[in-house]
Amino acid sequence: MGGTSYNYASRSTRAESRGYTTASVQQIEKVFVQKSLGHAHESMKSQGIHLREARDSDVHPNTFPVIIGLDMTGSMHDIPVMLIKDGLPKIVSSIIQGGVKDVALLFIAIGDHEVDGVPLQIGQFESGDEELDLWLTRTYPEGGGGANEGESYGLLHNFAANNIVTDAWEKRGQKGVLIMIGDEPSLDYYPDAVMKEITGNPQAKGFTQDEVLEKVREKWHVFHINPHHNFDEGYWKPKLGQNYISLTDFHKVPETVTKLVCRFASVSPSTTPEEVSPEDTPGFIR
């Protein structure tokens, strides 16, 4: 993680100069250079990435880690485009205004390991506006997915559970916030062979979605946001309870993410989430 800070004015100027504010979805999609190249960016390929860190610094002495997982399959193409256009500035600036000065964001892109060539892409924890834009635009929007039982959201949970180190947890016993934005159930099984290929580690072991979900919740507040409200609650609701959020309008994603981060960034390590009232939390947006 770098030692930079998010500058809303700088980001707004850059967005204006690049035409984000007036561009169409099709025009903004051209920002994704990897789409035209047809492969993942070298820096985001999952093979060989063993660790991501959210560390404190002089600029950010009390980092609060946030992971945003983006479903990059065909039905979700509008979400990363919206984030580049104006969603990301809304999220970060609102979080900072809500009192979370040292937020560190990590973007992880998810696909479908049964059919896609790139089911897992991993950025870096960042706090600066330019750096966060960089990782978003490096993402390869494969636009795949298939007519199977879901997408590979378990890859996000597995990486967060086993390959991320944060000072928030190690120094302060504070859980970060993990938010998957996707409109499907998760595939339930990740075989040994699949994980060896995805990680590049010949010793990698497979897992089930339920196994890895239990493990990742030890150090993270885990949420799933369905931005399209296009399937019932039968899959995620039993697993996540109130941490499953279904939206009828995907433009509400930035506001929803902001609420969650501001709520849990103020949670004392000795306080359980059930004891926290969102309305009593600084920065909570109704």
N, C-alpha and C positions, 0 to 999 in steps of 0.2 A: 504494500500500500504506500502511495506517495504522500508527501507532506503538503499537498496543495489543498485549497478550499474552493467551494463552489461559489462562483460569481455570477449571479443572475443577469446582471447588466452585460457582462462579457459574453455570456451565452446568447442573450437576446440579440446582441450586435452580430455575432457569428451566424446565428440562424437567419437573420435578415439578409446578410450578405450572400448566404447560400440559397436563399429563396425558400426556406422551409415554411415561412409563415403564410405564403400564398400558393405554394406548390400543391399539386394534386397528389393522390396516393401513388399513381404511376410514376410521377416525377421524383417523388421522394424515394421510391424503391431503387432508383438508380444510385442512391447513396451507398447501397449495399454492393460494394465492389465485388465481393466474393460471389454474388449471384451470377454476374456475367462470366466470372472465371470458372464457376461450376465446382468449387471445392472449398473446404474450410480453410481459414487463415491459419498459418503455421503456429502462431502464438496461442491459438484457441483449441488446437487439436488435443483430444483427451489422452491420446497415447503418450505416455511419458510425463504427464502432469501428476505429480505425487502430492503436492502440497500447495495450498493457498493460505495466506496469513492476513489477519486484520490486527495490526499492531499499533500501540500508542506511539505518539511522536510529540515533539515540542509544539507543533501546530494543533494536533488533535490528541490531547493527553488522556481523554476518556472515550476512546472509540466505542461506538455502538454498531455492531455488524448487522447488515441486512443483505440477505440473498434474495434476488428476484429471478425466478426461473421462468423462461419464456418458451411456450410451446411454439415451435417453428414449423409445424405441419401446415398443410394447405388451408385448413379452415381458420387459421389464426394469423394470416398475413397482415391484417389490418392493425394488430396490436403493436408490434415493434415499430411499424410506420408511425402510428399515433404517438408512441413514446418519443421518437426522434423529433416529430413535428412540435409537440408542446407538452406531452405527458411527463417527460423526465424533468424539465424545469419546474413544473407544477409540484411534482413529488418532492424534489430536493429542497426547493425554496420553502415549501409549506412545512416540511419537517424541521428545517432550521428555525423558521419563525415560531414553530411550536416548542422551541427550547432545546432541541436535540442538535447541538452545535457540532458534534464530532461523529456524525453518521458516516459509515463506510459502506458503499454498495458494491456488490458483486453480481454481475449478470452471468447466468448460465443458460444456454440454449438447449432445448430438449426436442428430440424427434421420436422415432419409432424403431427400436432396435431389430424388429423382425423384418422390416422392409427398407429402411433408410440407410444411406451410406454414411451419414454423419449424425448419429443419434445423441451425441453429447459434445457440446462446445463450452469451454470454460474461460471466462475473463479473469480479471484481477480485482481485488478490493481497491476502490478509489473513492476520493472525496471531491476532486476537482472537476469542474464542468467540462474542460477539454478532454480530460482522460476518460470520463464516463462516456462522452460522445464517441470517443475513439473505439472503445470496446463494443458499443452498440453497432457502430457502422462496420466493424470488422466481422460481425456475425454473418454466417452464411444461411440465408433463408431457404433451406432446401425445398420447403413446400410439399413434402411427401406425406407420409402416413398411409395407412391402409384400412381396408374394411375388416379389421380384426377387433379384438376386445378392448382396445385402448391405446395409449401412448406410453412411452418409457419414463414416466415421472419418477419411478424408483431409482433411476440413475442419478437424479438430483439429490434425492434423500441419501443415497449411498455415499456420494462424494462429500456431502455436508457432514455426515456422521463419521467418516473415516479419514478425510483428507483436508480438513480445515482446522486451523489453530487460531484462536482469538485471545487477545489480552483481556477482553471483557469477561470471558469465562475463566481463564487461568489466574488472573489477578483479582477479579471481583466476584467470581461465581455468578455472573450475569449471563443469562441466555440471550442469544440474538434472535432475530426474526427471519424466518424463511417463508417466502410466499411463492407458490407455484401458480402461474397464470395459464390455465388450460381448460379446454372444453370437453374433456373426455375422462372416463375412468382410467386407472393405471393398468398396464399389463402386470400380471400377478407374479410371473416367474422370470428370473434372469439367470440362465444357466452358466456353469463354469466357463464353457467355451466362449460364450458371448462376452463375459467380463474380461477374459484374457485378451480378446481382440480389441475391445473398447479401451482398455487401460494400457495395453502393451505390456502387461505384467504376466509372465507365464505362471505365477503362483496365485493369481486372482481366483477367488471363489465366488460362486453364484449365491443367490439369496432370493427370498420371496419379498413381495411388497410389504406384507405385514411384519416380517422380521425387521426390515430396514426402517420402517416407520417407527417401530417401537424404539429402536436404537437412536435415531436422529432426534427424537423428542427429549432425549436426556439432556441435550445442550442447546436446543433450539425450540422456539415457539413456532410450530408448523401450521401453515394455512394453505388452503387451496381456494383460489378465486376462479370461478367459472364466469367469464365475461359475456357469454352468449346465452346463458340460461336455456340451454338446448337439450338437457337430459335431466331425468329426475334425480332425487337425492339418494337413491338407493345404494349407490356405491360409496361416495365420500362421507355422507352424513353419519353412518354407523362408525366410521373410522375416526373422523375428526370432530363430530358434534358441531358446536357453534363455530368451530374454526374452518368449516366449509361455508363459503360465501358465494351465492349465486346472484349475478347481476343481470338486470333486464336491459341495461345500457352500458356498453363497454367503455364509454367515455367517463364512467364513474370509477374506473380503475385507479387513476392517480389519487383521487380523494380517499378511496378505500385503503390503499397502501399507506397513505399518510396517517390516517386514523390509527392503523395497527401499529406502525412504528412509534408514533408519539405516545401511544398507550403503554407499550411494553418497555420503551426506553426508560421510563420513569419507575418501573417496577423494582423494588428492593429485592436483592437476592433471597431475603428471608420471607418474602411475600409470595404466596401462590397466585396464579392468574385469577382464580375464582374470587379472591379477596379484593380485586381491583375493579372499581367502577369506572368505565370509560368517561362518563360525564365529569368525574372528579380529577381526571388526568389533564395536566396542562397541554394545550395544543390540540385537544380532541375537537374534531370538526363535526358538527351535527349535519 
